[in-house]
Amino acid sequence: MTEDTMTRFMVGCCPCCGQTVTLSTPAETRGEADAMATMECTCVNGEPVSRQANERKMLQEVFPDISPEAGDLLCQVADMIRSGDLYSGTSIKVMENVVAKFKTSGAAVVVTRVEKREHQRSI
Ligand SMILES: [Zn+2]
């Protein structure tokens, strides 16, 4: 297993600023190392990239069943709410019974998955 560890990438190059970043966890490939470097880099250009990647990941966890295009849209909406182009309380119907609701909490944008399902039983 030692050789295996040796071939892993401990540093990546942030494509946003070109500086090398020592990774907190080793990457399997050069590309992965660079992607992780962007995430861990503290440069000004890399910050929005890593923030958006984190948002995308977070949205995928909440909405694992929507298309990547819809995911892009939700990211954009979050950005627009942050910049004041849209307002807190905006909601988007992403599926027949699922609504993504956006609200602000301090500087953060909170996305809630609202599922409308009626559970009715005859007894
Ligand atoms: Zn950087």
py3Dmol code that shows the C-alpha trace and the ligand (Angstrom):
import py3Dmol

protein = """\
ATOM      1  CA  MET A   1       0.000   0.000   0.000  1.00  0.00           C
ATOM      2  CA  THR A   2       3.030   2.259   0.442  1.00  0.00           C
ATOM      3  CA  GLU A   3       3.645   2.450  -3.312  1.00  0.00           C
ATOM      4  CA  ASP A   4       0.014   3.262  -3.859  1.00  0.00           C
ATOM      5  CA  THR A   5       0.256   6.183  -1.480  1.00  0.00           C
ATOM      6  CA  MET A   6       3.404   7.387  -3.239  1.00  0.00           C
ATOM      7  CA  THR A   7       1.607   7.798  -6.567  1.00  0.00           C
ATOM      8  CA  ARG A   8      -1.024  10.065  -5.095  1.00  0.00           C
ATOM      9  CA  PHE A   9      -0.870  13.790  -5.481  1.00  0.00           C
ATOM     10  CA  MET A  10      -0.185  15.738  -2.341  1.00  0.00           C
ATOM     11  CA  VAL A  11      -0.091  19.129  -4.046  1.00  0.00           C
ATOM     12  CA  GLY A  12      -2.304  20.664  -6.699  1.00  0.00           C
ATOM     13  CA  CYS A  13      -2.059  23.782  -8.793  1.00  0.00           C
ATOM     14  CA  CYS A  14      -4.925  26.261  -8.461  1.00  0.00           C
ATOM     15  CA  PRO A  15      -5.897  27.167 -12.071  1.00  0.00           C
ATOM     16  CA  CYS A  16      -7.284  30.497 -10.879  1.00  0.00           C
ATOM     17  CA  CYS A  17      -4.014  31.922  -9.559  1.00  0.00           C
ATOM     18  CA  GLY A  18      -1.371  29.351 -10.540  1.00  0.00           C
ATOM     19  CA  GLN A  19      -0.030  28.782  -7.062  1.00  0.00           C
ATOM     20  CA  THR A  20       0.550  25.318  -5.697  1.00  0.00           C
ATOM     21  CA  VAL A  21      -1.501  24.241  -2.741  1.00  0.00           C
ATOM     22  CA  THR A  22      -0.669  21.440  -0.326  1.00  0.00           C
ATOM     23  CA  LEU A  23      -3.788  19.316  -0.109  1.00  0.00           C
ATOM     24  CA  SER A  24      -5.355  18.248   3.160  1.00  0.00           C
ATOM     25  CA  THR A  25      -6.098  14.846   1.622  1.00  0.00           C
ATOM     26  CA  PRO A  26      -4.114  13.295  -1.259  1.00  0.00           C
ATOM     27  CA  ALA A  27      -5.767  13.199  -4.685  1.00  0.00           C
ATOM     28  CA  GLU A  28      -5.836  10.227  -7.080  1.00  0.00           C
ATOM     29  CA  THR A  29      -5.155  12.140 -10.288  1.00  0.00           C
ATOM     30  CA  ARG A  30      -3.501  15.372 -11.385  1.00  0.00           C
ATOM     31  CA  GLY A  31      -6.860  16.803 -12.476  1.00  0.00           C
ATOM     32  CA  GLU A  32      -8.444  15.934  -9.165  1.00  0.00           C
ATOM     33  CA  ALA A  33      -5.469  17.470  -7.352  1.00  0.00           C
ATOM     34  CA  ASP A  34      -5.917  20.727  -9.258  1.00  0.00           C
ATOM     35  CA  ALA A  35      -9.651  20.745  -8.604  1.00  0.00           C
ATOM     36  CA  MET A  36      -9.013  20.188  -4.912  1.00  0.00           C
ATOM     37  CA  ALA A  37      -6.340  22.903  -4.954  1.00  0.00           C
ATOM     38  CA  THR A  38      -8.955  25.368  -6.210  1.00  0.00           C
ATOM     39  CA  MET A  39     -11.234  24.336  -3.378  1.00  0.00           C
ATOM     40  CA  GLU A  40      -8.537  24.767  -0.767  1.00  0.00           C
ATOM     41  CA  CYS A  41      -6.854  27.827  -2.287  1.00  0.00           C
ATOM     42  CA  THR A  42      -7.534  31.119  -0.573  1.00  0.00           C
ATOM     43  CA  CYS A  43      -6.954  33.338  -3.623  1.00  0.00           C
ATOM     44  CA  VAL A  44      -9.570  35.917  -4.631  1.00  0.00           C
ATOM     45  CA  ASN A  45     -10.291  34.280  -8.003  1.00  0.00           C
ATOM     46  CA  GLY A  46     -10.588  30.797  -6.551  1.00  0.00           C
ATOM     47  CA  GLU A  47     -12.998  31.825  -3.814  1.00  0.00           C
ATOM     48  CA  PRO A  48     -16.127  32.115  -6.000  1.00  0.00           C
ATOM     49  CA  VAL A  49     -15.156  28.880  -7.775  1.00  0.00           C
ATOM     50  CA  SER A  50     -14.876  26.930  -4.553  1.00  0.00           C
ATOM     51  CA  ARG A  51     -17.966  28.610  -3.125  1.00  0.00           C
ATOM     52  CA  GLN A  52     -20.001  27.690  -6.217  1.00  0.00           C
ATOM     53  CA  ALA A  53     -18.672  24.136  -6.139  1.00  0.00           C
ATOM     54  CA  ASN A  54     -19.704  23.873  -2.510  1.00  0.00           C
ATOM     55  CA  GLU A  55     -23.122  25.282  -3.305  1.00  0.00           C
ATOM     56  CA  ARG A  56     -23.531  22.848  -6.171  1.00  0.00           C
ATOM     57  CA  LYS A  57     -22.604  19.953  -3.901  1.00  0.00           C
ATOM     58  CA  MET A  58     -25.001  21.156  -1.243  1.00  0.00           C
ATOM     59  CA  LEU A  59     -27.820  21.555  -3.774  1.00  0.00           C
ATOM     60  CA  GLN A  60     -27.147  18.072  -5.148  1.00  0.00           C
ATOM     61  CA  GLU A  61     -27.554  16.665  -1.669  1.00  0.00           C
ATOM     62  CA  VAL A  62     -30.880  18.409  -1.199  1.00  0.00           C
ATOM     63  CA  PHE A  63     -32.055  17.838  -4.788  1.00  0.00           C
ATOM     64  CA  PRO A  64     -30.368  14.618  -5.994  1.00  0.00           C
ATOM     65  CA  ASP A  65     -33.164  14.015  -8.490  1.00  0.00           C
ATOM     66  CA  ILE A  66     -33.121  17.178 -10.609  1.00  0.00           C
ATOM     67  CA  SER A  67     -31.274  17.754 -13.892  1.00  0.00           C
ATOM     68  CA  PRO A  68     -27.844  19.439 -13.945  1.00  0.00           C
ATOM     69  CA  GLU A  69     -29.471  22.338 -15.823  1.00  0.00           C
ATOM     70  CA  ALA A  70     -32.003  22.808 -13.043  1.00  0.00           C
ATOM     71  CA  GLY A  71     -29.113  22.598 -10.563  1.00  0.00           C
ATOM     72  CA  ASP A  72     -27.348  25.379 -12.477  1.00  0.00           C
ATOM     73  CA  LEU A  73     -30.483  27.466 -12.281  1.00  0.00           C
ATOM     74  CA  LEU A  74     -30.783  26.993  -8.521  1.00  0.00           C
ATOM     75  CA  CYS A  75     -27.136  28.062  -8.134  1.00  0.00           C
ATOM     76  CA  GLN A  76     -27.833  31.158 -10.227  1.00  0.00           C
ATOM     77  CA  VAL A  77     -30.914  31.977  -8.198  1.00  0.00           C
ATOM     78  CA  ALA A  78     -28.887  31.691  -4.981  1.00  0.00           C
ATOM     79  CA  ASP A  79     -26.318  34.085  -6.477  1.00  0.00           C
ATOM     80  CA  MET A  80     -29.017  36.522  -7.553  1.00  0.00           C
ATOM     81  CA  ILE A  81     -30.587  36.531  -4.114  1.00  0.00           C
ATOM     82  CA  ARG A  82     -27.165  37.182  -2.610  1.00  0.00           C
ATOM     83  CA  SER A  83     -26.597  40.103  -4.976  1.00  0.00           C
ATOM     84  CA  GLY A  84     -30.090  41.493  -4.431  1.00  0.00           C
ATOM     85  CA  ASP A  85     -31.470  40.816  -7.926  1.00  0.00           C
ATOM     86  CA  LEU A  86     -34.024  38.452  -6.470  1.00  0.00           C
ATOM     87  CA  TYR A  87     -35.639  38.452  -3.081  1.00  0.00           C
ATOM     88  CA  SER A  88     -35.791  36.140  -0.132  1.00  0.00           C
ATOM     89  CA  GLY A  89     -38.871  33.954  -0.422  1.00  0.00           C
ATOM     90  CA  THR A  90     -38.357  33.152  -4.100  1.00  0.00           C
ATOM     91  CA  SER A  91     -39.374  29.600  -4.881  1.00  0.00           C
ATOM     92  CA  ILE A  92     -38.984  27.413  -7.959  1.00  0.00           C
ATOM     93  CA  LYS A  93     -41.001  24.335  -8.723  1.00  0.00           C
ATOM     94  CA  VAL A  94     -38.336  21.845  -9.769  1.00  0.00           C
ATOM     95  CA  MET A  95     -40.543  18.773  -9.987  1.00  0.00           C
ATOM     96  CA  GLU A  96     -44.227  18.004  -9.934  1.00  0.00           C
ATOM     97  CA  ASN A  97     -44.426  17.961  -6.150  1.00  0.00           C
ATOM     98  CA  VAL A  98     -41.113  19.522  -5.193  1.00  0.00           C
ATOM     99  CA  VAL A  99     -40.416  23.198  -4.692  1.00  0.00           C
ATOM    100  CA  ALA A 100     -37.047  24.807  -3.973  1.00  0.00           C
ATOM    101  CA  LYS A 101     -37.615  27.676  -1.573  1.00  0.00           C
ATOM    102  CA  PHE A 102     -34.950  30.303  -1.092  1.00  0.00           C
ATOM    103  CA  LYS A 103     -34.552  32.602   1.867  1.00  0.00           C
ATOM    104  CA  THR A 104     -31.732  34.591   3.335  1.00  0.00           C
ATOM    105  CA  SER A 105     -30.207  34.047   6.732  1.00  0.00           C
ATOM    106  CA  GLY A 106     -27.641  36.726   7.384  1.00  0.00           C
ATOM    107  CA  ALA A 107     -25.160  36.588   4.486  1.00  0.00           C
ATOM    108  CA  ALA A 108     -26.135  33.031   3.580  1.00  0.00           C
ATOM    109  CA  VAL A 109     -28.855  31.861   1.241  1.00  0.00           C
ATOM    110  CA  VAL A 110     -30.881  28.986   2.623  1.00  0.00           C
ATOM    111  CA  VAL A 111     -32.519  26.545   0.214  1.00  0.00           C
ATOM    112  CA  THR A 112     -35.343  24.380   1.471  1.00  0.00           C
ATOM    113  CA  ARG A 113     -36.803  21.385  -0.304  1.00  0.00           C
ATOM    114  CA  VAL A 114     -40.534  21.518   0.080  1.00  0.00           C
ATOM    115  CA  GLU A 115     -42.375  18.380  -0.940  1.00  0.00           C
ATOM    116  CA  LYS A 116     -46.074  18.541  -1.335  1.00  0.00           C
ATOM    117  CA  ARG A 117     -47.489  15.151  -0.739  1.00  0.00           C
ATOM    118  CA  GLU A 118     -50.838  14.368   0.664  1.00  0.00           C
ATOM    119  CA  HIS A 119     -51.052  11.385   2.897  1.00  0.00           C
ATOM    120  CA  GLN A 120     -54.634  10.456   3.121  1.00  0.00           C
ATOM    121  CA  ARG A 121     -56.054   7.249   4.459  1.00  0.00           C
ATOM    122  CA  SER A 122     -59.544   5.981   4.805  1.00  0.00           C
ATOM    123  CA  ILE A 123     -60.141   4.316   8.139  1.00  0.00           C
TER     124      ILE A 123
END
"""
ligand_1 = """\
1
ZN
Zn -5.879 30.106 -6.215
"""
view = py3Dmol.view(width=600, height=400)
view.addModel(protein, "pdb")
view.setStyle({"model": 0}, {"cartoon": {"style": "trace"}})
view.addModel(ligand_1, "xyz")
view.setStyle({"model": 1}, {"stick": {}})
view.zoomTo()
view.show()
